[in-house]
Amino acid sequence: MTHQIDSFEEYKSEYAKSVKDPKKFWAKQAKTFHWRKPWKKTLDWNFKEPKVKWFAGGKLNITENCLDRHLKDRGDQVALLWEANDPKEASKSYTYKELHREVCRFANVLKRNGAKKGDRICLYMPMLPELGIAVLACARIGAIHSVVFAGFSANALADRINDASCNIVLTSDAIRRGKKVIPAKLVVDEALQNCPSVKKVIITNCAGIEVSITEGRDVWLFEELKKVSAKCPAEEMDAEDPLFVLYTSGSTGKPKGVVHTCGGYMVYTEYSFKNVFQYKEGDIYWCTADIGWITGHSYIIYGPLLAGATTMMFEGVPTYPDAGRFWKVVDKHKVNQFYTAPTAIRALMACGLQHVKPYKLNTLKVLGTVGEPINEEAWNWYDEHIGKGKIPIVDTWWQTETGGIMISALGDKGPRKATYAGYPLPGIQPVLLDPKGKLIKENEKEGLLAIRFPWPSMIRTTYGDHKRCKNTYFSAFKNHYFTGDGARRDKDGMYRIIGRVDDVINVSGHRIGTAEVENAINQNPVVVESAVVGYPHAIKGQGIYAFVITAGKIKNEEEVRKSILATVSKEIGKIAKPEQIQFVAGLPKTRSGKIMRRILRKIAEGRHDQLGDVSTLLDPSVVEKILKDFLKK
Ligand code: WTA
């Protein structure tokens, strides 16, 4: 097992070591895992191409490290705990032995259905234990998993399946979310009309609703499981073989497939999990994320299981059957570490303390947040009412591309400061740059956040398009990975993340690209052009504001609004629906035709005194018109 830091003093000395000799530092942590063959070179890198290889030549299978190596000492300890959407339904648990067995069986089902090492397998599933098992089953046989959040539409799903040419899709009849039952298989069926690479669909039974079966393509998991053994040797992988692809939104174009590899990702997720959450033997750890996002990959499945922890999965939503559900579950399972998103905290805060008061919450030792900046009010509420002012809050900053937590407190080992993520983890070298790329050395300054040295779990490429990876992350500033975030460093060197400086909106902690939403809106036949920006939203952090030009005058604005929302739901999914749609006659454009989103952002934010110079616009009068209509609303 990797080293667990025990004091702020120790953090400082470990950090110093990790910067002085990163290879030595990570080699030491990596040696604690089970490698079938040792690696040849600890690190080989340049950020120019970029090329980053950690532990290359080393052979391993991550599931042997998540499962097999724990069987001897903790085979009977609960590995995975599962809480259903319906509070009346019994929870489920799998010991390490049982989880190992289920992963092997599922892996054999994959093999029976033609899966091989290197294949891409798409998972579009609810938060059932089978989703966690399926992820590991893919890794067991060396297939690359591509989990797509099961809130995306058929079109969005098809795009992702096609981008990676997946040959198998794993899904379920339905998804249960609160009172809703959403027919997942129907979405998959629709998507697959345009996905020629898919040969098999394996369906897990979730809600028992009827589904249509395409003979020769669709099979039921429970039928398949009857036909396989519980023995499945793990495929030998190189440390730099891909482990998974996960699609995420950027400033431009379609979402891209972020690729993570086996060895470095394994070392870093385990190390960061243990240190950030200060997980101790016997603790019950709960992360409320969905496995469809990076947080679920790294801190529900891989990090905790690698560390031999008990990790919990929750199928439902925070407000079902009422806004006390999280706290009820914390008491029920005696949760010790609780990790959620600021948007959930704000939503529950708005529901009132009567939903918190009935619960003891006295098993909690560490609280965590992730996904977006946490505002002071939410931080204080979390601290006072959930933590009772007694336990640390770890505000963890990281990204799909970073694979693991980059800036965060390590449990109670160090100072805490509301709304500050804090100090970088050992091995992480953040810097602040000015827009020209000049290093900002002083403290008490704001700048663009970049990382100047590789870390084991960093993005290796964007699937099928390495140039895009280079252009997106490694071209803005020479020899740096650019995060797309702005940050502030205080007098003590602690970091506070301010938010995205690019055209990415963060809605309820979900990343959405403005270009993506515009493309979707433009699919609506009445739309001529659109421009999308983010604006502050009390619960969601940011909301989506769309300025839309329609063909001709519209009679019924409400009807057109509804139709645009339906288009966005169809093209991307409900999570990308704009909160506000304003119809406009023209958009502020430069003489070269570029939309000035900066001006639209200021309008949507209500900061009308800060529009800046509009005289360089092709037609400055459009701004006045947009403002007038904005104020009328
Ligand atoms: C934002 C989620 C402030 C940030 C793990 C980043 C945060 C984007 C924090 C990545 C935090 C994440 N404080 N902002 N603690 N954590 N972000 O890829 O803008 O879904 O770039 O990864 O979320 O979102 P992603």
Residues whose N, C-alpha, C, O or C-beta is under 5 A from the ligand:
A	BS01	WTA	T369 V370 G371 E372 P373 I374 D395 T396 W397 W398 Q399 T400 T483 D485 I497 G499 R500 G509 R511
